[in-house]
Amino acid sequence: MTDEPSLSEHEQRILAEIERNLAAEDPDFVRRATEARPTTNASRILRLSILGFIVGLALLLGYTTNLILGVVGFLVMLASVVGVVSSARTLAAVGRSPSTMFRDAWKRAEDRMRTRRRDQ
């Protein structure tokens, strides 16, 4: 069951007509809009994979006395690397490089810190 309200038949026809007109008038916008969603998912996967790599590294280094936890840490790191590579490829195919994404995130963090210092 979805949370979206269902549209009447008339509303569905109007929406379909709007989509056709938009595709005819500005196909580049339609292409960019349809590719925007994978970028969001790829960015989320990239962040989670980096976090997973850090957790896996902590398991591997922090629990060297227990072989099972070391192996689990290695497997988590391996899965995270696969996630980073696949999401980086998706971001590069869409046109947004991971380095640009990290630079933007770093700049936003710096701006927040400067704002906090000024407010104090």
N, C-alpha and C positions, 0 to 999 in steps of 0.2 A: 504494500500500500504506500503510495507517495503522499508527500505533504503538499504537493502542488495542487491548486484548485483546477478542476477540469473545465475546459472551455466548451462553450456551446458550438454547434456546427457552424453558425454564422461567424463567430469569433475566430474559429479555426480557418475558415476561408479567407477572412480579412488578414490574418497573420501570414498565411501562405502567400497572399498577393503582395504584402509588404516585403516578405523575404525575396520573392521573385524580382520586384522592382529594385530592391537594394542590390541584389546580385547583378542586375543589368546595369545599374548606374555606377557602382563602385566595386568591381570584383576584387581589387586589391584589399580593400577594407574587410570584405567577407573572408578572404583567405587569411588575413592576419587575425581576425576574430576567432576563426575556427582553430587556428594554431595556438591561440593564447592559453587554452586549457591544459594542453600537455606541458606547457612551460611551468604552470603552477604545480602540477603533479611532479614534474621532474625536479623542481626546486625543493619541494617537500621531501622527496626521496633522497636528494643530495644531502640535505641537512640531517635527516635521520641516519643516513649511512655514515656520515662523519661522526655523529654521536655514537653510533654502533661501533665504529672503529676504535674510538677512545675507550669505550667500555670493554671491548675485546682486548685492547692493549693492557688495560688495568687488570683484567682477569689473568692475562698471560704473565705479566710481570709481578703482580701482587700475590699470586697464588702458585708460585713455582714449586712449592713443596707438595702440592697435590696435582698429580698428573692429569686427572680428569678435568679439573678446572683449567689447566693450561691448554688442553686440547680444545675445550669449549671456547676459550678465549681466542685461540687461533682460528677456529671455524667462524666465530662471530666476525673477526677481522676480515677473513676471506670473503664472507658474504657482503660485508660492508664495502670492500673494494669493488666487488662486482656491481653493487648499487651505485657507487660513485662514478664508475666508468660508464654505466648505461645512462645515468641521468646527465652526465656531462656530454655524452653524444647527442642526447635528445635536445639539450639546451643549445649545443653548437649547430644542430640541424635547423633549429627554429631561428637562429641568428643571435641568440644571447649567450655569450660565453660565460662559463663559471667564474672566470677571473673578474669580469665586469660585475657579476652579482656580488662577489665578495668585496670588491672595492666599494660598491654602493652601500653594502651593509656596514662596512667599516666607517665610511663617511657619515652615515646616519648615527652610528654609535658615538663618533667624535662630536657631532653636532649636539647630541643629547647631553654629553658630558660638559661641553662648553656652556650650554644653557643652564645646567644645574649649578655650575660654578658661579655664573653671573647672578643667579637667583639667591645665592647664599649670602 
